[in-house]
């Protein structure tokens, strides 16, 4: 059975999953039904059906994990290089400010490694390696707090619109006038 990139599982959880399938094979040999095996091993009936088919066709070898579906586009060695490049900062790579965005990281990966990745794949890869979304620690020096407060108080309500109806609503799917 395959799990993409380890399936996001810890090594302990992967080992646990590897122990389940041989137990299922023992129960298949004993003639236990799919529903009972699924209940006992806390797995889905659909998975147990797949396991039984693999066990029937290939024996116990058919139940072993095949590993991840694909090799990651950026290996651990390349990710270490990427991490060093990210540590240099965006300005060192030609951007005008100190903000890393997924689009900028995508460009950096393309320039440095000649690989293309989607933004969501980059986000998942960074999250897997312990990176998280960041918010700037400081406000801009030019920020005028009184102007911002005035805008929020006066202009934002017109932009946002009312949250509630001015009259009570009706739970009926038909309009009250049509009754």
C-alpha positions as a LaTeX table, in Angstrom:
\begin{tabular}{lrrr}
\hline
Residue & $x$ (\AA) & $y$ (\AA) & $z$ (\AA) \\
\hline
Unk1 & 0.00 & 0.00 & 0.00 \\
Unk2 & 1.24 & 3.50 & $-0.77$ \\
Unk3 & 1.30 & 6.65 & 1.36 \\
Unk4 & 2.33 & 9.89 & $-0.30$ \\
Unk5 & 5.44 & 11.36 & 1.29 \\
Unk6 & 5.01 & 9.06 & 4.26 \\
Unk7 & 1.37 & 10.11 & 4.46 \\
Unk8 & 2.27 & 12.73 & 7.02 \\
Unk9 & 2.64 & 9.93 & 9.55 \\
Unk10 & 5.17 & 9.75 & 12.32 \\
Unk11 & 7.58 & 6.79 & 12.19 \\
Unk12 & 5.70 & 5.18 & 15.11 \\
Unk13 & 2.38 & 5.49 & 13.25 \\
Unk14 & 3.95 & 4.09 & 10.07 \\
Unk15 & 5.26 & 1.09 & 12.05 \\
Unk16 & 1.80 & 0.62 & 13.58 \\
Unk17 & 0.22 & 0.58 & 10.12 \\
Unk18 & 2.79 & $-1.92$ & 8.92 \\
Unk19 & 1.80 & $-4.27$ & 11.79 \\
Unk20 & $-1.91$ & $-4.11$ & 10.98 \\
Unk21 & $-1.78$ & $-5.69$ & 7.52 \\
Unk22 & 0.02 & $-8.90$ & 8.59 \\
Unk23 & $-2.57$ & $-9.28$ & 11.35 \\
Unk24 & $-5.25$ & $-8.92$ & 8.68 \\
Unk25 & $-3.53$ & $-11.66$ & 6.64 \\
Unk26 & $-3.70$ & $-14.04$ & 9.62 \\
Unk27 & $-7.40$ & $-13.34$ & 9.98 \\
Unk28 & $-8.00$ & $-13.81$ & 6.25 \\
Unk29 & $-6.34$ & $-17.23$ & 6.50 \\
Unk30 & $-8.63$ & $-18.05$ & 9.44 \\
Unk31 & $-11.68$ & $-17.19$ & 7.30 \\
Unk32 & $-12.80$ & $-14.09$ & 9.20 \\
Unk33 & $-15.11$ & $-11.74$ & 7.25 \\
Unk34 & $-14.00$ & $-8.33$ & 5.98 \\
Unk35 & $-16.39$ & $-6.51$ & 8.30 \\
Unk36 & $-15.04$ & $-8.31$ & 11.38 \\
Unk37 & $-11.41$ & $-7.69$ & 10.38 \\
Unk38 & $-12.19$ & $-4.01$ & 9.79 \\
Unk39 & $-13.89$ & $-3.72$ & 13.17 \\
Unk40 & $-11.12$ & $-5.53$ & 15.06 \\
Unk41 & $-8.26$ & $-3.62$ & 13.42 \\
Unk42 & $-10.15$ & $-0.29$ & 13.36 \\
Unk43 & $-9.75$ & 0.06 & 9.60 \\
Unk44 & $-12.27$ & 0.79 & 6.87 \\
Unk45 & $-14.04$ & $-2.12$ & 5.22 \\
Unk46 & $-12.87$ & $-0.75$ & 1.86 \\
Unk47 & $-9.22$ & $-0.98$ & 2.95 \\
Unk48 & $-9.73$ & $-4.50$ & 4.25 \\
Unk49 & $-11.28$ & $-5.48$ & 0.91 \\
Unk50 & $-8.20$ & $-4.15$ & $-0.89$ \\
Unk51 & $-5.91$ & $-6.00$ & 1.53 \\
Unk52 & $-7.82$ & $-9.26$ & 1.04 \\
Unk53 & $-7.55$ & $-8.91$ & $-2.77$ \\
Unk54 & $-3.78$ & $-8.23$ & $-2.52$ \\
Unk55 & $-3.37$ & $-11.11$ & $-0.06$ \\
Unk56 & $-5.34$ & $-13.45$ & $-2.35$ \\
Unk57 & $-3.32$ & $-12.47$ & $-5.45$ \\
Unk58 & 0.20 & $-12.10$ & $-4.01$ \\
Unk59 & 0.14 & $-13.57$ & $-0.53$ \\
Unk60 & 1.75 & $-11.81$ & 2.43 \\
Unk61 & 4.16 & $-9.95$ & 0.09 \\
Unk62 & 1.17 & $-8.16$ & $-1.44$ \\
Unk63 & 0.38 & $-6.52$ & 1.89 \\
Unk64 & 3.77 & $-4.85$ & 2.37 \\
Unk65 & 4.00 & $-1.11$ & 1.83 \\
Unk66 & 5.48 & 0.04 & $-1.46$ \\
Unk67 & 6.67 & 3.30 & 0.06 \\
Unk68 & 5.80 & 6.76 & $-1.16$ \\
Unk69 & 4.10 & 7.17 & $-4.54$ \\
Unk70 & 6.75 & 9.54 & $-5.84$ \\
Unk71 & 10.09 & 10.95 & $-4.89$ \\
Unk72 & 9.82 & 14.53 & $-3.62$ \\
Unk73 & 10.80 & 17.14 & $-6.23$ \\
Unk74 & 13.15 & 18.77 & $-3.75$ \\
Unk75 & 15.29 & 16.18 & $-1.95$ \\
Unk76 & 16.52 & 16.67 & 1.60 \\
Unk77 & 19.94 & 17.78 & 0.30 \\
Unk78 & 18.35 & 20.33 & $-2.04$ \\
Unk79 & 16.04 & 21.50 & 0.73 \\
Unk80 & 19.09 & 22.20 & 2.91 \\
Unk81 & 20.44 & 24.41 & 0.12 \\
Unk82 & 17.02 & 26.07 & $-0.24$ \\
Unk83 & 16.97 & 26.73 & 3.50 \\
Unk84 & 20.35 & 28.48 & 3.24 \\
Unk85 & 19.07 & 30.58 & 0.34 \\
Unk86 & 15.94 & 31.52 & 2.30 \\
Unk87 & 18.11 & 32.53 & 5.26 \\
Unk88 & 19.95 & 35.04 & 3.05 \\
Unk89 & 16.67 & 36.90 & 2.65 \\
Unk90 & 14.67 & 38.13 & $-0.34$ \\
Unk91 & 16.80 & 41.27 & $-0.82$ \\
Unk92 & 19.85 & 39.11 & $-1.53$ \\
Unk93 & 17.87 & 37.53 & $-4.37$ \\
Unk94 & 16.76 & 40.82 & $-5.92$ \\
Unk95 & 13.41 & 41.58 & $-4.31$ \\
Unk96 & 12.86 & 45.05 & $-2.85$ \\
Unk97 & 11.62 & 44.05 & 0.63 \\
Unk98 & 12.19 & 41.40 & 3.30 \\
Unk99 & 9.03 & 39.37 & 2.65 \\
Unk100 & 9.15 & 35.79 & 1.45 \\
Unk101 & 6.01 & 34.82 & $-0.44$ \\
Unk102 & 5.22 & 31.46 & $-1.98$ \\
Unk103 & 5.51 & 33.02 & $-5.44$ \\
Unk104 & 9.00 & 34.30 & $-4.61$ \\
Unk105 & 10.04 & 30.92 & $-3.22$ \\
Unk106 & 8.68 & 29.30 & $-6.39$ \\
Unk107 & 10.84 & 31.67 & $-8.47$ \\
Unk108 & 13.86 & 30.93 & $-6.28$ \\
Unk109 & 13.38 & 27.16 & $-6.70$ \\
Unk110 & 13.07 & 27.63 & $-10.45$ \\
Unk111 & 16.22 & 29.77 & $-10.66$ \\
Unk112 & 18.35 & 27.73 & $-8.27$ \\
Unk113 & 17.26 & 24.14 & $-8.99$ \\
Unk114 & 15.57 & 24.43 & $-12.42$ \\
Unk115 & 12.45 & 22.76 & $-11.05$ \\
Unk116 & 8.84 & 23.89 & $-11.13$ \\
Unk117 & 6.42 & 23.35 & $-8.26$ \\
Unk118 & 2.91 & 24.54 & $-7.54$ \\
Unk119 & 2.38 & 27.06 & $-4.76$ \\
Unk120 & 0.38 & 24.54 & $-2.72$ \\
Unk121 & 3.17 & 21.94 & $-3.05$ \\
Unk122 & 5.69 & 24.53 & $-1.87$ \\
Unk123 & 3.46 & 25.42 & 1.09 \\
Unk124 & 3.12 & 21.73 & 2.07 \\
Unk125 & 6.87 & 21.16 & 1.71 \\
Unk126 & 7.69 & 24.18 & 3.88 \\
Unk127 & 5.10 & 23.13 & 6.49 \\
Unk128 & 6.55 & 19.59 & 6.55 \\
Unk129 & 9.95 & 21.09 & 7.33 \\
Unk130 & 8.65 & 23.25 & 10.19 \\
Unk131 & 8.08 & 26.58 & 8.45 \\
Unk132 & 4.91 & 28.53 & 9.20 \\
Unk133 & 3.11 & 31.66 & 8.07 \\
Unk134 & 4.54 & 34.80 & 9.60 \\
Unk135 & 3.09 & 38.22 & 10.30 \\
Unk136 & 5.31 & 41.32 & 10.31 \\
Unk137 & 6.46 & 42.17 & 13.84 \\
Unk138 & 6.43 & 45.95 & 13.33 \\
Unk139 & 4.06 & 48.44 & 11.75 \\
Unk140 & 5.18 & 50.85 & 9.04 \\
Unk141 & 6.78 & 54.05 & 10.37 \\
Unk142 & 4.54 & 56.12 & 8.10 \\
Unk143 & 1.34 & 54.62 & 9.53 \\
Unk144 & $-1.07$ & 57.22 & 10.90 \\
Unk145 & $-3.07$ & 55.47 & 13.64 \\
Unk146 & $-5.69$ & 58.24 & 13.92 \\
Unk147 & $-6.37$ & 58.13 & 10.17 \\
Unk148 & $-6.69$ & 54.34 & 10.28 \\
Unk149 & $-9.06$ & 54.51 & 13.26 \\
Unk150 & $-11.18$ & 57.14 & 11.48 \\
Unk151 & $-11.36$ & 55.08 & 8.31 \\
Unk152 & $-12.35$ & 51.96 & 10.23 \\
Unk153 & $-15.05$ & 53.87 & 12.10 \\
Unk154 & $-16.51$ & 55.84 & 9.16 \\
Unk155 & $-15.72$ & 54.11 & 5.85 \\
Unk156 & $-15.53$ & 50.43 & 6.75 \\
Unk157 & $-19.21$ & 50.06 & 7.77 \\
Unk158 & $-20.31$ & 51.18 & 4.27 \\
Unk159 & $-17.86$ & 48.79 & 2.63 \\
Unk160 & $-18.74$ & 45.89 & 4.92 \\
Unk161 & $-22.52$ & 46.32 & 4.84 \\
Unk162 & $-24.96$ & 45.35 & 7.60 \\
Unk163 & $-24.48$ & 42.04 & 9.36 \\
Unk164 & $-28.10$ & 41.52 & 10.34 \\
Unk165 & $-31.42$ & 42.06 & 8.71 \\
Unk166 & $-33.46$ & 45.00 & 9.85 \\
Unk167 & $-36.50$ & 42.70 & 10.23 \\
Unk168 & $-36.78$ & 39.23 & 11.73 \\
Unk169 & $-36.28$ & 36.45 & 9.21 \\
Unk170 & $-38.50$ & 33.52 & 8.42 \\
Unk171 & $-37.51$ & 29.84 & 8.56 \\
Unk172 & $-40.10$ & 28.90 & 5.95 \\
Unk173 & $-38.83$ & 28.09 & 2.46 \\
Unk174 & $-41.87$ & 29.89 & 1.00 \\
Unk175 & $-42.40$ & 33.59 & 1.34 \\
Unk176 & $-44.96$ & 34.65 & 3.97 \\
Unk177 & $-46.98$ & 36.57 & 1.35 \\
Unk178 & $-47.54$ & 33.43 & $-0.75$ \\
Unk179 & $-49.32$ & 31.50 & 2.03 \\
\hline
\end{tabular}
